[in-house]
Amino acid sequence: MSRQTAVLLPDEVFDRLQALAARTGRTPESFVREAVEEHLEDLEDIHLAEQALDRRNRGESRSYSLDEVGRELGLDD
């Protein structure tokens, strides 16, 4: 199943997208879909990292040094 959405693009981006589609024989929609699919995971990862940083800044979690991790895992031999 697919769903439709609308995206407003600046004129310059829209023109570049149309030109690329014309040169390649692909649809502009296929490029938009590909760009969203390729970058969505990165955006999700950034969001998770920001949440983790916020928790750390509020004192709800902490970070560990490489030495601490090595000692905890028994790798300091």
C-alpha positions as CSV (number, residue, x, y, z in Angstrom):
1,M,0.0,0.0,0.0
2,S,1.2,3.5,-0.7
3,R,0.1,6.8,0.5
4,Q,0.3,10.2,-1.0
5,T,1.8,13.4,0.5
6,A,2.5,16.9,-0.8
7,V,5.9,18.6,-0.6
8,L,6.5,22.2,-1.3
9,L,9.9,22.8,-2.9
10,P,11.8,26.0,-3.6
11,D,11.6,26.9,-7.4
12,E,15.3,26.1,-7.8
13,V,15.0,22.6,-6.3
14,F,11.9,21.9,-8.3
15,D,13.6,22.9,-11.5
16,R,16.6,20.8,-10.8
17,L,14.4,17.8,-10.0
18,Q,12.4,18.3,-13.2
19,A,15.6,18.6,-15.3
20,L,17.1,15.4,-13.7
21,A,13.9,13.5,-14.4
22,A,13.9,14.6,-18.0
23,R,17.6,13.7,-18.5
24,T,17.2,10.2,-16.9
25,G,13.7,9.2,-18.0
26,R,12.6,8.8,-14.4
27,T,9.8,10.6,-12.7
28,P,10.4,13.4,-10.3
29,E,8.3,11.4,-7.8
30,S,10.7,8.5,-8.0
31,F,13.6,10.7,-7.0
32,V,11.7,12.3,-4.1
33,R,10.7,8.8,-2.9
34,E,14.3,7.6,-3.1
35,A,15.7,10.6,-1.3
36,V,13.1,10.2,1.6
37,E,13.8,6.5,1.9
38,E,17.6,7.0,1.9
39,H,17.6,9.8,4.5
40,L,14.8,8.8,6.8
41,E,16.9,6.3,8.8
42,D,19.6,9.1,9.3
43,L,16.9,11.5,10.5
44,E,15.6,8.8,12.9
45,D,19.1,8.2,14.2
46,I,19.7,11.9,14.8
47,H,16.4,12.1,16.7
48,L,17.4,9.2,18.9
49,A,20.9,10.7,19.5
50,E,19.3,14.0,20.5
51,Q,17.0,12.3,22.9
52,A,19.9,10.4,24.5
53,L,21.9,13.6,24.8
54,D,18.9,15.3,26.4
55,R,18.6,12.5,29.0
56,R,22.3,12.8,29.7
57,N,22.1,16.5,30.1
58,R,19.2,16.1,32.6
59,G,21.2,13.6,34.6
60,E,19.0,10.7,33.7
61,S,21.9,8.7,32.2
62,R,25.6,9.0,32.0
63,S,28.4,8.3,29.6
64,Y,31.4,6.0,30.2
65,S,35.0,6.5,29.2
66,L,36.8,3.8,27.1
67,D,38.9,2.9,30.2
68,E,35.7,2.4,32.3
69,V,34.2,0.2,29.6
70,G,37.4,-1.8,29.3
71,R,37.6,-2.4,33.0
72,E,33.9,-3.4,33.2
73,L,34.3,-5.9,30.3
74,G,37.6,-7.3,31.8
75,L,39.6,-6.0,28.8
76,D,42.2,-4.1,30.8
77,D,44.7,-7.0,30.9
